[in-house]
Amino acid sequence: MSRRAVAVRIEGIVQGVGFRPFVYGLATRLGLAGVVGNDERGVFIEVEGGSAPVEEFLAALTGDPPPLAVIERISTAPAPVTGRGTFVIAPSAAGGDRHALVSPDVATCDACVRDLSDPADRRCGYAFTNCTGCGPRFTIVRDVPYDRATTTMAGFRMCADCAREYHDPGDRRFHAQPVCCPACGPLLRFVGPEGPGDPLARAVRLLREGGVLAVKGLGGYHLAALAADEPAVAALRSRKHREDKPFAVMTGDLAAARRLCVVDPAEERLLTGPARPVVLLRRLDDLLVAPSVAPGNRWLGVLLPYTPLHHLLLRGVGEPIVLTSGNVSDEPIAYRDDDVLERLGGIADAFLTHDRPIHIRTDDSVVRVFRGRDLPIRRSRGYVPHPLPLAVAAARPVLACGAELKHTFCLVKGDRAFVSHHIGDLENYETLRSFTEGVEHFRRLFDITPEIVAHDLHPDYLSTKWALDQDADLVGVQHHHAHIASCLADNGVDCTVAGPVAGVAFDGLGYGADGTLWGGEFLVADLTGFERAGHLAPVPMPGGVTAIRQPWRMAAVYLDLAYDGDVPEDLDVVRRNAGQWAAVVALARRGVNSPLTSSMGRLFDAVAAVAGVRDAITYEGQAAVEFEQLADPGVDDAYPCRLVETGAGFTVPGAELVRAVADDLRAGVPRDVVAARFHNAVARVVADGCALIRTACGLSTVALSGGVFQNLLLLGRAVTLLEERGFTVLTHHRVPPNDGGVSLGQAAVAAAMAANSPISGVRRELSQARHTWLGGMSATGT
């Protein structure tokens, strides 16, 4: 029989997911000889044997890979026949240009969960059991190739039993880098009140007695309390200085989650999948959690256990627990053992910790479901650092520095965009340090030295200031252009082929090209540029950032405009704030400390305050979130709202909507009806604005982005209206529509601008679209 040899190169997420054991088992089953190993690019294979077995081997590589593997590229080439007699796993090779990918952290698999409760298994009750199909990855990796020596498990020498499993091709822990057991691996430690029992038993007892427990997880510390214990949850909320923002709840299994919330098939898929994010679910009326868990909210963030420690803790407690980030509000999650007592000592009554170091802090991911697809709110643990493909590859390496709130950064190499884990709100030294440490880690992990640094235009963002100090070519990307570019990249749209789109970017605030604060934008955009086709009519923000924290100030401005200065005094929002009303209105009229904004988020704030939802907020977007909760989804009618065409596009007079809301409230219309009519009106504004753009320049694809489109009621109504009018609608499904996705948009813009030939053609196309748009507006006589 003729003998044949083939060299194979596989790239993607193929390290740390059991790919080498899979290849070894496949080759030996087929009677083939050769070698498989990890290197800086991924997995390399040399295989030889009969022609038919070799062909079967090559087909099986892509046809039935390990469940956690993500193959991006596979290439083959003839190789010399060496006459090998066996197939072996080679030691990992380092050096050269790195292309290997690192797997996200993976939730504990079913087989390891069974080990936890099997008295005959030596890992029964062991909080760190894992195998090639599950366990820590990204949070423990220091470098690549992914081997034990380059992880935080390097300090734990395998015992004889673990080493035997590690080297046994028939064992599911064959070459599982974090493999360990009670004899050789990490161990739990309880720090707190003295008492009998092992660390886990003491932690369970503390929770049952109403205490607040700090728990060391995969990417940092969490704070836990019994979800049904109102005094415990209230204490946690008070100590953490988190007045109203909902807490997440961890349940022991899917059945327990269903007792708390409605769970549809798409949500079940997310809850039980390998990423195990927090999933926002519709609460049931007979909610079995304390009022302080998610006050006034129809939705509850629920997640299932994703580490053995979580499984053991939930089994011991026997009921759901609150599990929230281990930090004081506005700080990044604590993850270093040497400072956690200082940072969380004033919050937690005790600590359940362990001696496996966390290399990179990583918060839990948060996801909603929209029409059966994921709608990320925060993309972090379980998803990062999986790269996202770019339709237009970067000719030079790019670092995108992101925005300020919900900050992420993004590194680009070729057509791979590595969007970082959630950093937090970039407003202090601690989060800035987390950002810079994260950038250095990603640069080292993926061997990327940025030659282009993309940044937001806002001069006061810490990310912008940092970017301006870098020794690289700088690309400033307007905030809302980055939002639309993020949506395009999220959907894999190649604008060099498809052309520009109508982009609707609704958010809180972003620095505009004219120096004002934008946020209610209709753009004609592709990846290399944009034109502002329309926007919400600008209004003053009296007191600047104070108007964000006190939405009634925006209500005062809008009502003053809506009623031409003669605001009805019987409105509740006027009565509640009578002591400061006149001064705030005067401030806005004079334009003193009152920057102009076209923000849709601020319009939502104003209407929420007029409707009596909230005059002041304790977390970003709170008024709008609660206003969405108020709306009756069964109401279909909407307030009328004109689009005022101008020579440069159109404006949306938001004051007309505020007047309609106020008039309805004065007439006794129920608030839930008022809230629904407003949402429906904004959805119609979206559809009407895009229709104007299509009439003027023929664009039939719409991209929706910005934090306002986390509002499922608004998003659903807007998408329905657009689709009814024949538009193709792009929404987010891999990165958040909020500022957590801005870094991807910045990176996509910089990559497209750095590409060779297509850019000039796209620019000409945009210029033509702009010319057609202006011509269309002129033809209407405006």
Beta strands, then each sheet from edge to edge (+ up, - down):
strand 1: 3-13
strand 2: 33-39
strand 3: 42-50
strand 4: 70-78
strand 5: 87-89
strand 6: 188-191
strand 7: 213-216
strand 8: 221-226
strand 9: 248-250
strand 10: 261-262
strand 11: 278-283
strand 12: 299-303
strand 13: 321-325
strand 14: 350-354
strand 15: 366-370
strand 16: 373-378
strand 17: 388-389
strand 18: 398-400
strand 19: 410-413
strand 20: 416-419
strand 21: 452-456
strand 22: 473-477
strand 23: 501-511
strand 24: 517-525
strand 25: 530-536
strand 26: 539-540
strand 27: 596-597
strand 28: 644-646
strand 29: 649-652
strand 30: 701-705
strand 31: 728-730
sheet 1: 4+ 1- 3+ 2- 5-
sheet 2: 6+ 14- 7- 8+ 13- 9+ 12+ 11- 10+
sheet 3: 6+ 14- 7- 8+ 13- 9+ 12+ 11- 15- 16+
sheet 4: 17+ 20- 19+ 18- 21- 22-
sheet 5: 28+ 29- 25- 24+ 23- 30- 31-
sheet 6: 26+ 27-
end
